[in-house]
Amino acid sequence: MRLGLFIFDNDCRVQDNPALKQLAGQVDQLICVYINQTTSPFIQHFSQTKVSLAKQAYLNQTLSELNLSLNQLGQQLFIEHGRFEQQVALYIQHYRITDIGRSVHPGSDEAKQWLALQLAYPQIRFHSASSNSLFEQQQLPFDLSNLPTSFTPFRKQVEELAIAEPLAILHQLPKAPSNLSPAPPIKLPEHHSSDFQAGEQAACNHLEHYFSTTAASHYKQTRNALSGELFSTGFSPFLAHGAVSPRQVLKALRNYEAKHGANESSYWIYFELLWREYFYWYARAHGSKLFSFSGVNGKTLHTSFYSQRFKQWCEGNTAYPLVNALMHQLNSSGWMSNRGRQIVASCLVNELQVDWRYGAAYFEQRLIDYDVASNWGNWQYIAGVGADPRGGRHFDIDKQSKMFDPNKQFIKRWQGELGGLPSDHTNMVDWPV
Ligand SMILES: Cc1cc2nc3c(=O)[nH]c(=O)nc-3n(C[C@H](O)[C@H](O)[C@H](O)COP(=O)(O)OP(=O)(O)OC[C@H]3O[C@@H](n4cnc5c(N)ncnc54)[C@H](O)[C@@H]3O)c2cc1C
């Protein structure tokens, strides 16, 4: 009798989940668990804040939907809180777990945890598979240690590679052991950001809706907007939690192109999915360097920590109305457009000269689509310690406001003018670093 423990993380779906399918095929009984991990001291320190209500609510909604998907296959989801190793150890102690499965995770802490489990329990069989990338590692035409240092050479080498179809529909999972009591109901916080649907079914519905419109055929012209109906795909919260797989998204895109014809815009959705893919492999290749001040290229930056400036930025209380509006949007909804993220990140690093990791950690605690690879990879890119061949990006906030918010509608909607406190006046040259 083999008893499997499947640990969900950023793969909160039952369909097209290779790791779940692999474990399910090896065991007679199965327990499904999600471990809501305690925030690390690193993130506590750099973010200077807790996980936001919007982010927590979105996660809970995703987990509640995952539980429903599992219920349809005769399974249920147990949610645990605390340290990963401790929570897994409790299951191993209480049940005769013979096999443990999880999807490969791009985060270095998660990779370490997985390795530590394997070392601690040599009697258990471990199963993992990629559930969150378009490509398999063995398909890449280079060794991970030789990952191209910037996106364009990566894209050129991979964009024509064949991508596996999503897996066939899963109709059944092994049953849970009979001595397992029913999972407690999942509590949904009262605050719920209604703009964003969560979970596998909603992801399917959203894919269908998006591609039932002609938005994909105009994506390249609209994608840089700050807000609006379907100006960008809105797939990221689903992708980040794994409510949908990138292969399912790509399949829907290819079906759309077969029906309506491919154009530069529809190609650009694939192009952006390749950016996501690049950062996935970038995180896998660089491990904990993803979180280091001088990034993956070891560059020395002249930024530091200025608590007042950071607080102003977080609260949307700077001298830049557009930045304020964007931060208000993030704080209230847990989401921000790609252009918005680039502008506020550039402002923190270049105008306010704050160490980029404070911004990245703050995003981690706030974004409902937080993804370790895309977040920290993009922050490194803007700060100039990552994959940008031009050595970082400095956005002219005035110019960006004129281009993307000419009538100040966005600033008005998110009350950007309310801020405007001048930053502290200490010259950074005099600051004791
Ligand atoms: C500082 C900063 C931090 C970011 N943090 C995150 C994060 O934590 N999680 C996250 O998913 N994305 C992050 N991004 C990337 C991007 O902003 C979001 O993926 C995008 O805004 C999500 O909206 P969408 O799904 O409508 O995107 P679309 O424009 O419709 O793009 C389609 C998909 O392509 C991928 N994609 C698009 N742009 C990027 C990009 N620059 N990098 C990686 N993947 C991309 C996403 O999976 C997205 O869902 C960050 C960007 C910046 C500049």
The ligand as an ORCA input file, in Angstrom:
! r2SCAN-3c Opt
* xyz 0 1
  C       9.024     45.520    -11.246
  C       8.159     44.444    -11.859
  C       7.678     43.403    -11.075
  C       6.872     42.386    -11.636
  N       6.405     41.378    -10.829
  C       5.667     40.376    -11.379
  C       5.180     39.313    -10.570
  O       5.419     39.229     -9.363
  N       4.417     38.362    -11.174
  C       4.129     38.393    -12.517
  O       3.428     37.503    -13.016
  N       4.616     39.362    -13.300
  C       5.355     40.368    -12.776
  N       5.818     41.374    -13.587
  C       5.616     41.278    -15.030
  C       4.347     41.966    -15.591
  O       4.247     43.262    -15.082
  C       3.056     41.184    -15.282
  O       3.216     39.825    -15.618
  C       1.889     41.741    -16.097
  O       1.723     43.095    -15.834
  C       0.644     40.967    -15.747
  O      -0.473     41.436    -16.447
  P      -1.081     40.601    -17.647
  O      -1.260     39.172    -17.285
  O      -2.272     41.316    -18.133
  O       0.127     40.713    -18.684
  P       0.161     40.638    -20.252
  O       0.768     41.876    -20.774
  O      -1.133     40.261    -20.802
  O       1.224     39.467    -20.540
  C       0.841     38.097    -20.695
  C       1.636     37.263    -19.732
  O       3.022     37.350    -20.080
  C       3.815     37.351    -18.910
  N       4.560     38.624    -18.806
  C       4.221     39.812    -19.331
  N       5.172     40.737    -19.064
  C       6.120     40.102    -18.362
  C       7.352     40.497    -17.784
  N       7.829     41.748    -17.890
  N       8.052     39.587    -17.090
  C       7.615     38.322    -16.952
  N       6.470     37.883    -17.470
  C       5.726     38.755    -18.167
  C       2.860     37.212    -17.735
  O       2.771     35.847    -17.401
  C       1.551     37.716    -18.296
  O       0.429     37.166    -17.651
  C       6.595     42.419    -13.024
  C       7.083     43.467    -13.809
  C       7.846     44.477    -13.234
  C       8.363     45.590    -14.103
*
